[in-house]
Amino acid sequence: MKGLLFGLLCAAAGLYAAPLYQKKKDAPAAGIITGADQTDQYISYLKGKRVAVLANPTTIIGNKHLVDSLLKRGVNIVKVFGPEHGFRGNASNGARVGDEKDPVTGINIISLYGAKRKPTAADLADVDLMIYDVQDVGCRFYTNINTLRDLMEACADNDKELMILDRPNPNGYLVDGPILDMRLKSGIGQFPVPIAHGMTIAEFAQMINGEGWTYNKKKCRLRIIPVANYNHDMEYTLPVKPSPNLNTQQSILLYPATCLFEGTILNHGRGTQYPFTVFGSPLLKGKYTFSFTPVSIPGMSETPLYMNKVCYGLDLRNYNVQKLRDTRRINLDWMIELYNAYPDKERFFDRSQSNQIGSIDGLAGVYDFKKQIMAGMSADAIRASWEEGLTAYRKTRSRYLLYP
């Protein structure tokens, strides 16, 4: 009953996905129940409606895809919208995805990461209710929040209600990083929030509405099914990898810091089975003993930086991530260390050799970060430059939180 009342108040976010881990000890924290898993809170509301779902492989009830499960429960799903990586998650990072028919269900899939970024009026003409259920990882440069905003705009323009089945943020404890300078607005930064925003997807949706972040500031009608028994400090291991290159819990927890290496000349694990946890370059030979060799991996990284070349650098696969939780800070020491070790410092932030999206300015969200690293500033001094913006953001964020 408590969950139902909470949900009502919030209303006034074939090929099943491979689990991250098989071991029992890696199951989600005891007691946490995702919005999708609380079917008693929303199934009856869906009956008799023409439903569309924005989904990817993280969209699950138990260990089955939500779309497949809802169809078996008699819900009339008329179409599915797919974000980056596609509905079933078989597209590479940044790859354009086309419309298709799902081979498992026969339902039409409309891509929102190809020719268009949001549903058209025609797409929504035969839809009564839209569902958003995609796992997020709590970072500004992770594109799910962009897709959420685009979907909210489409629903608002066409007077459609959006039901969000909320999920925990695995980095929900963390609010850190510079606030995006909106002059650097891009596909990897759309909102004036820090790198780690510390919100679930439903909370972020409320912020989009409240702060007027849709293009015409029109509010979307939201119906939220919140996570039960959850707060932001809880550890949560994702049962399904959120995208092809975030394929371990370690990579997800390091991601707020290590995605910044996409803006450098280093390989950050693309072309290996452990992206965002190893970093290196052929030019670091002799300075580090750890090495790895990036190769082409379909569905993950077809043409990684330094493909088939031995790279030397840092291995963070066994780094104790509890240290991140203890400090509640993005670790900048790795960036500072590797910059200092790199022999050609003028090219450290040069992305001309890579086909990856995003400069260091766009990823950090400010022009100063690169200059601060190059000037030899300490992590504490760099972080001090963020504090004024973070203090204001935390006050804004507090207005939209659903969980302690």
C-alpha positions in Angstrom: 0.0 0.0 0.0 2.9 2.4 0.9 4.4 1.8 -2.6 1.1 2.4 -4.3 0.5 5.7 -2.5 4.0 6.8 -3.4 3.4 5.9 -7.0 0.2 7.9 -7.1 1.8 10.9 -5.6 4.6 10.7 -8.2 2.0 10.7 -11.0 0.4 14.2 -9.9 11.0 6.6 -15.9 15.1 -15.0 -28.5 17.9 -12.8 -27.0 17.6 -11.9 -23.4 20.4 -9.8 -22.0 23.4 -11.6 -20.6 23.8 -11.1 -16.9 26.8 -9.3 -15.6 27.7 -12.1 -13.2 26.5 -15.6 -12.5 27.6 -15.8 -8.9 25.0 -15.6 -6.3 27.0 -13.1 -4.2 26.6 -10.5 -7.0 22.8 -10.5 -6.9 21.2 -7.1 -6.3 21.1 -5.8 -2.7 18.5 -7.7 -0.6 15.2 -5.9 -0.3 15.5 -3.6 -3.3 12.6 -4.0 -5.7 12.8 -2.2 -9.0 9.7 -0.4 -10.4 9.4 -3.0 -13.2 9.4 -5.9 -10.7 6.4 -4.3 -8.8 3.9 -5.5 -11.4 1.0 -5.2 -9.0 1.5 -1.4 -9.0 1.0 -0.9 -12.7 -0.3 -4.0 -14.7 -4.0 -3.2 -14.1 -3.4 0.4 -15.2 -2.0 -0.8 -18.5 -4.9 -3.1 -19.4 -7.1 -1.7 -22.1 -4.4 0.8 -23.3 -2.3 0.8 -26.4 1.2 0.8 -24.9 4.6 1.7 -26.3 7.8 1.0 -24.5 11.3 2.5 -24.7 13.5 -0.4 -23.9 16.9 -2.0 -24.1 18.4 -5.2 -22.6 18.2 -3.8 -19.1 14.4 -3.6 -19.3 13.6 -6.7 -17.3 11.1 -8.2 -15.0 13.0 -10.8 -13.0 15.3 -12.4 -15.6 13.0 -11.8 -18.6 12.6 -8.8 -20.9 9.8 -6.6 -19.8 8.3 -6.5 -23.3 8.2 -10.3 -23.5 6.8 -10.5 -20.0 4.1 -7.9 -20.5 2.9 -9.5 -23.7 2.4 -12.8 -21.9 0.4 -10.9 -19.3 -2.0 -9.6 -22.0 -0.7 -6.1 -22.2 -1.2 -4.6 -25.7 2.2 -3.4 -26.7 1.9 -1.7 -30.1 5.5 -0.7 -30.6 8.9 -0.5 -29.1 11.4 2.4 -29.2 15.1 1.6 -29.1 17.9 3.9 -27.7 21.6 3.8 -28.3 22.8 0.2 -28.8 19.3 -0.9 -29.9 16.4 -2.6 -28.3 18.1 -5.9 -27.9 21.5 -4.3 -27.3 23.4 -5.6 -30.3 24.7 -2.3 -31.7 28.1 -0.8 -31.0 28.9 2.3 -29.1 27.7 5.4 -31.1 26.5 3.3 -34.0 23.4 4.5 -35.8 20.6 2.0 -35.4 17.8 1.5 -38.0 14.1 0.6 -37.6 13.4 -3.1 -37.6 10.9 -5.8 -36.6 11.8 -7.7 -33.5 12.5 -11.3 -34.4 11.3 -12.5 -31.0 7.9 -10.8 -30.7 7.3 -9.5 -34.3 6.7 -6.0 -32.9 7.9 -3.0 -34.8 11.0 -1.3 -33.3 11.5 2.3 -34.0 15.1 3.5 -33.5 15.8 6.7 -31.5 19.5 6.5 -32.3 19.4 6.7 -36.0 17.5 9.0 -38.3 15.7 10.6 -35.4 16.1 11.2 -31.7 12.5 11.3 -30.5 9.1 9.8 -31.6 7.1 11.8 -34.1 3.4 12.6 -33.9 2.7 9.8 -36.3 4.7 7.4 -34.1 2.5 8.2 -31.2 -0.8 8.5 -32.9 -1.8 4.9 -32.0 -0.3 5.0 -28.5 -2.2 5.7 -25.3 0.7 5.4 -22.8 4.4 5.3 -23.1 6.7 3.4 -20.7 10.3 4.2 -20.1 12.3 1.5 -18.4 16.1 1.7 -19.1 18.9 1.3 -16.5 21.0 4.4 -16.1 24.4 4.7 -14.4 24.2 8.2 -13.1 26.6 10.1 -15.4 26.0 13.2 -17.5 27.8 11.8 -20.5 25.7 8.5 -20.5 23.1 9.2 -23.2 20.1 7.7 -21.5 19.1 11.0 -19.9 19.2 12.7 -23.3 16.8 10.0 -24.7 14.6 10.5 -21.6 14.4 14.3 -22.3 13.6 13.7 -26.0 10.9 11.2 -25.1 9.4 13.6 -22.5 9.3 16.3 -25.2 7.4 14.0 -27.6 5.0 12.9 -24.9 4.3 16.5 -23.8 3.8 17.7 -27.4 1.3 14.8 -28.1 -0.4 14.8 -24.8 0.7 11.3 -23.9 1.4 10.1 -20.3 4.8 8.7 -19.6 5.2 5.9 -17.1 8.7 5.5 -15.6 9.6 2.2 -14.0 12.4 3.4 -11.9 15.6 1.6 -11.2 18.5 2.2 -8.7 21.4 4.3 -9.7 24.6 2.2 -9.0 26.5 5.5 -8.6 23.6 7.1 -6.7 25.8 7.9 -3.7 28.0 10.2 -5.8 27.4 13.9 -6.7 30.6 15.2 -8.1 32.3 16.9 -11.0 32.1 20.3 -12.7 28.7 21.6 -13.8 28.4 21.6 -17.5 29.2 24.9 -19.2 26.3 25.1 -21.6 28.6 26.5 -24.3 29.9 22.9 -24.4 26.5 21.3 -24.8 26.7 18.2 -27.0 25.5 14.6 -27.4 27.6 13.8 -24.3 26.4 16.7 -22.2 22.9 18.2 -22.5 22.2 19.5 -19.0 23.8 21.8 -16.4 24.6 19.0 -14.0 27.8 17.5 -12.7 29.5 14.5 -14.1 27.9 12.3 -11.5 24.4 13.6 -10.9 23.3 11.3 -8.0 19.8 10.7 -9.2 17.7 7.8 -10.5 16.1 8.2 -13.9 12.7 9.1 -12.4 14.2 11.7 -10.2 16.0 13.1 -13.2 12.7 13.2 -15.2 11.2 15.3 -12.4 14.2 17.6 -12.6 13.7 18.0 -16.4 10.1 19.0 -15.8 10.8 21.2 -12.9 13.8 23.0 -14.4 12.2 23.5 -17.8 14.8 21.5 -19.8 12.5 20.5 -22.6 12.8 22.7 -25.7 9.6 24.6 -25.1 9.5 24.1 -21.3 6.3 22.1 -21.7 5.9 19.6 -18.8 5.4 15.9 -19.5 2.7 14.0 -17.6 4.6 11.5 -15.4 3.4 8.4 -13.6 6.3 7.0 -11.6 6.6 3.5 -10.1 9.4 4.1 -7.6 12.0 1.6 -6.4 10.9 0.0 -3.2 13.2 -0.3 -0.1 15.9 1.9 -1.7 18.1 4.9 -0.8 21.0 6.6 -2.6 23.6 5.1 -0.3 22.7 1.5 -1.0 25.1 -0.6 -3.1 23.4 -2.1 -6.1 24.9 -4.6 -8.5 23.2 -4.4 -11.9 21.8 -7.8 -13.0 22.3 -6.9 -16.7 25.1 -4.9 -18.3 23.7 -1.4 -19.2 25.7 -1.2 -22.5 28.2 -3.4 -24.3 31.3 -1.6 -23.0 30.0 -1.3 -19.4 30.1 -5.1 -19.0 31.3 -5.4 -15.3 30.3 -3.9 -12.0 33.8 -2.6 -11.7 33.6 -0.7 -15.0 30.2 0.9 -13.9 31.6 2.1 -10.6 34.8 3.5 -12.2 32.9 5.0 -15.1 32.4 8.6 -13.6 36.2 8.9 -13.5 37.4 6.7 -16.3 35.1 7.8 -19.1 37.2 11.0 -19.0 40.0 9.0 -20.7 37.9 9.0 -23.9 39.1 12.5 -24.2 42.8 11.5 -24.2 45.2 9.8 -26.5 45.1 6.7 -24.3 43.2 3.5 -25.0 40.8 3.0 -22.1 40.1 -0.7 -22.6 38.1 -0.5 -25.8 39.0 -3.5 -27.9 39.3 -5.7 -24.7 36.8 -7.5 -22.5 37.4 -5.0 -19.7 36.7 -1.4 -21.0 37.0 1.5 -18.6 39.2 -0.5 -16.2 42.5 -0.5 -18.1 44.4 2.4 -19.7 47.5 2.6 -21.8 49.5 3.5 -24.9 52.4 2.0 -26.7 54.4 5.1 -25.7 54.2 4.1 -22.0 56.4 1.1 -22.5 59.1 1.1 -19.9 57.1 3.1 -17.5 54.5 0.5 -16.7 54.8 -3.3 -16.6 51.1 -4.0 -17.1 50.1 -4.4 -20.8 47.2 -5.3 -23.0 46.5 -5.4 -26.8 43.3 -4.0 -28.2 41.6 -6.0 -30.9 38.5 -5.6 -33.0 35.5 -6.9 -31.1 32.2 -6.8 -33.0 29.4 -5.3 -31.0 31.8 -3.6 -28.6 34.6 -1.8 -30.5 35.3 -2.6 -34.1 38.3 -0.3 -34.6 39.8 0.6 -31.2 42.6 3.0 -30.7 46.0 1.2 -31.1 44.3 -1.9 -32.5 46.7 -4.9 -32.5 49.4 -2.8 -30.7 50.7 -3.6 -27.2 49.6 -0.8 -24.8 51.2 -0.2 -21.4 49.6 1.5 -18.4 47.2 1.1 -15.5 45.1 -1.9 -14.5 42.2 -1.0 -12.3 40.3 -4.2 -12.6 41.0 -5.0 -8.9 40.9 -1.5 -7.6 39.0 -1.4 -4.3 35.9 0.6 -5.3 34.9 1.0 -1.7 37.5 3.8 -1.6 35.3 5.7 -4.0 32.3 5.3 -1.8 34.3 6.4 1.3 35.6 9.6 -0.3 32.4 10.3 -2.4 34.7 11.8 -5.0 35.6 11.2 -8.6 39.2 9.9 -8.6 41.4 12.4 -10.5 44.7 10.8 -9.5 44.7 8.4 -12.4 44.4 11.2 -15.0 47.1 13.2 -13.3 49.4 10.2 -13.1 49.1 9.1 -16.7 49.4 12.7 -18.0 52.6 13.1 -16.0 53.9 9.7 -17.3 53.0 10.4 -21.0 56.1 11.4 -22.9 54.4 13.7 -25.5 52.3 15.9 -23.2 51.2 18.3 -25.9 49.3 15.4 -27.6 47.9 13.8 -24.4 44.4 15.3 -25.1 44.6 14.9 -28.8 41.8 12.8 -30.2 42.7 12.9 -33.9 43.9 9.3 -33.9 40.7 8.0 -32.4 37.2 7.4 -33.8 35.6 7.8 -30.4 33.1 10.6 -29.7 34.0 13.5 -27.4 36.8 15.8 -26.5 38.0 16.2 -23.0 36.3 19.6 -22.8 33.0 18.0 -23.7 33.4 15.1 -21.3 34.5 17.2 -18.4 32.0 19.8 -19.3 34.3 22.8 -18.8 37.2 24.3 -20.6 39.4 24.6 -17.5 39.8 20.9 -16.7 42.4 20.2 -19.5 44.2 23.4 -18.6 44.3 22.4 -14.9 45.8 19.0 -15.6 48.4 20.5 -17.9 49.3 23.1 -15.3 50.0 20.4 -12.8 47.2 21.3 -10.4 46.5 18.8 -7.6 43.2 16.9 -7.5 42.1 18.9 -4.5 42.8 22.2 -6.2 40.9 21.1 -9.3 38.0 19.9 -7.2 37.9 23.2 -5.3 37.0 24.9 -8.6 33.8 22.8 -8.8 32.5 23.6 -5.3 30.4 26.7 -6.0 28.5 25.0 -8.8 28.1 21.7 -6.9 26.7 23.5 -3.9 24.0 25.2 -6.0 23.3 21.9 -7.8 22.8 20.0 -4.6 20.1 22.5 -3.5 18.3 22.1 -6.9 18.6 18.3 -6.8 17.1 18.1 -3.4 13.7 19.3 -4.8 13.3 16.3 -7.0 14.5 13.4 -4.9 12.2 10.4 -4.3 14.6 8.6 -2.0 16.7 9.5 1.0 
